[in-house]
Amino acid sequence: MHVFFVIFAIIAAVAAIALHHSYKKQTTWRGTVTRIVEKPAAGIDGLDTKDYVDVHYETDEGKRGKFRIFRKKFEVLYPNLKAGDRLVKETGEVFPRKDA
């Protein structure tokens, strides 16, 4: 009976993560970058091996949000991104793109 609850918990966790990811891909917004925070890989337990960047933004509707992305991917997708730049998130995209 114990094994049943463990399997059920794992399935529920995977389903919750999949639903959250699906919801994020379905959202659409336009906004402005408010802050970019670079985070080094040094973690308390030493398990973090990659640097990442938190990009904070505010949508045109006034909602605030952020997304986290690995530094190397950030440098490829968002060269020269800075506070005040515009972002556009379309349905089906995982990350927003820089508005021209």
Secondary structure as GFF3:
##gff-version 3
##sequence-region A 1 100
A	DSSP	alpha_helix	2	26	.	.	.	ID=ss1
A	DSSP	beta_strand	29	39	.	.	.	ID=ss2
A	DSSP	beta_strand	52	59	.	.	.	ID=ss3
A	DSSP	beta_strand	64	70	.	.	.	ID=ss4
A	DSSP	alpha_helix	71	77	.	.	.	ID=ss5
A	DSSP	beta_strand	86	89	.	.	.	ID=ss6
A	DSSP	beta_strand	97	98	.	.	.	ID=ss7
###
